[in-house]
Amino acid sequence: PRPLHGVEEPAVKPFRSEKYRRYVASFPCSRCQIQGHSQCAHEEYGKGKGTKSDDRNSFPLCADFPLRFGCHSIHTLLKGMTRGQRRDMERVYVERMQAQAKRDGWDIFETKPN
């Protein structure tokens, strides 16, 4: 339901954890599986101007290489995919990362991610 006219809903602060972002980045790239070059990528859905989505909705993608885009840039710039395809890929990557984090004992998923 939409808020009443003139009544703003309180903003929900996204979950932030540098420790979790470093954990995510320690995994191979979700797209190409290269190891040792990942960054913590946030899903594009739910982002606003100057804000990232919740850290719980992140996954590893590799950084740029000299003379070559990494999967993080390819994903962000929609190279070879539509927004819908990117969204579908993000859901798979996020679900896979969250499942791994739960197996590894991360208890940050008690509240539903944004």
DASULNOR-V320893 format. One record per helix or strand of 3 or more residues. SS is the DSSP state (alpha for helix, beta for strand). FROM is the first residue (numbers start at 1). TO is the last residue. Records with the same first field share a line. If there is no record, write none. Layout:
SS->FROM-TO ; FROM-TO
//
This chain:
alpha->18-25 ; 55-57 ; 71-76 ; 83-103
beta->38-42 ; 58-62
//
